[in-house]
Amino acid sequence: MPKPKPRERVALFFTGGTITMKPASGQKGVAPSRAFERFFSELDPLVKTIQLEPLSWANLPSPHMTPEKMFQLAKDVDQKLRDPACMGAVVIHGTDVLVESAYMADLVVETEKPVIFTGSMRYYSEAGYDGIRNLLNGIKACLLPMPPEHNVALLMTDRIFSVREVIKVNALKMDAFEAPESGPVAYVAGDTLLLTRGSLTSASPKRPRIRTRAIESRVALVSCYTGMDDGLIRHLHQTGVSGLVVEGFGAGNVPPGIVSALEKMIHEKIPVVLTTQCAEGRVWPIYGYPGGGADLVKKGVLLGGRLTGAKARILLMAALGAGMDVPRIRELFENVF
């Protein structure tokens, strides 16, 4: 009698989030619960042909995640996927900083196996709960061919996004995630994926991999505001930051009052990266007035391309952790997105 074919195995990394939250007894609002085992038991009958390996990594609300935890999570996922029998991993995560954790994994995970980040916009006992569907689709995605440049991806509401392109655009809607200007890389259709673009193109750069054993935690992120002076930048400099990301206006322009403070950091070889507060477009050195993008580039500021400030910070943390100097970091940012 022939032996039964072994079931394909997918690891489920549970980190917490709305997906298992419930109303707290005697309190307003919902809070983390211990529903993961019950959640898994409901899921198991729906995937009879797949062996699921649940890993209770943490039970954290999304805002409680830190870059250090994101880095460790990425390393743990990478380690698990070295097992030849494991086809891929689904990471269950709160949605507030889901994009940042996914981007960290995109940078430091070395495997080419699928790593799908997902979560839920509605809590466990809420009408219209989306958690089970998102997780089921994430499992399916692990067993289907993904373009290698998008093997670390974010899946929500039947759409798969490149983590370099996706942002959270709505605080409450089910369709909370979008990739402005580029859209999803695939849609879930039954038991298959419909790719919206072919493999490696100029519009889809190869996924960068930063080999590092640690990240540099002392990287700050500052969003500019009108009339801003140099007090905040000087304070950050004095506290010993190793890098700074500045979210500027428009194509990357900042109030003139902070320029001298940025110059002092650059003079000490502290990398300063410029991004935009806009949801679409990118930073570009157009304006040569004090604080304009062209003026800042001339002074040594690095351009963050289309990355959000949060993603640029994650990238700078990983680059500094890998021991890169400013010229190498500049090259990295010029080519990553």
C-alpha positions, 0 to 999 in steps of 0.5 A: 500500500503506497504511503500517503503523501506528506502534507505541506507545512506552513508556520504561523507566527502569532504576534498579537493584534486585533485578530484575537482581541475581545471586549475587556470585562468591565472596561471600555474597548477591546484588549488582547485575549488568550484566543489563539488556541481557539482561533487555531482550532477553528482554522484547522478544519478549513485547511485539511491538506496543509499541516499548520505549525502554530508558533505563539511568538508574542501577544502584543498590541501593534503599538507595543512592537519595537524595531528590536522586536521586529528585527528578532521576529524577522530573524526567527522567521528566517531561521524557521524557514531553513527547515526544508519541510516548511513551505512558508510562513504567515505572520499574524500581526496588529495592523497599526505598525504591520507595514514596518514589521513587514518591511524589516523582514523584507530587508533582513530575511534571506530565504526566498520562501514566501513570508506573508504578513497579515492581520485583522481590522475587526476584533475577534467577536465583531460582526464581519470579522476578517481575521480568518479569511485573511489568514486562510488567504495568507496560507494559500499564498505560501503554497503558490508561486510568488515573484521572488522580488515580492516573496515577503508580502502583506496580505489584507482583504484578498490583495497582496502588496509589496511591503516596499510600496504599501501604506496604511491609508485608513484607520478604521475601514476594512480596506485599510491598505493601499499601494499608491501609484502602483497597486497590489502585486496580486489578488486572491481568486479562489485557490489561486493568485492572479498576478497584476505584474510580471516578475522582475521589471524596472518597476519592481526592483529586486528585494534588497537583503541586508545581512546584519546581526543587529540594528542600530536603535538610535535612529530618530524620525522627525516630521517637519512643521511650519515655522519649525526651529532647530531646537528639536534637531539639536536636542536629538544631536546632543542625545547621541543619535546615530542617524536621522530621518526627516519627513519634509514637505512636498518633494522634500523641502524643510523649514529654513530654521532647521538647516544649520542643525542638519548640517552639523549632524552631517559634518559629524558623519551622522546620516540624515535621510529626507522623505516626504509627508505626501502619500504619493510621489517621491523626494526630488532635488528641485528647489535650491532655496535654503531648505529646498531639496536641491540645497539639502542634497548639496549639503549632504542629505540623503534622499529617501525616494518613495519610502515613507519616513517610517520605512526609511528609519527601518532601512537606516537602522538595518544599514547602520547595524550592518556597519555601513558608512555614509557613502554605502548608505547613500548608494543603498537608498538610491537603489532600494526604491 
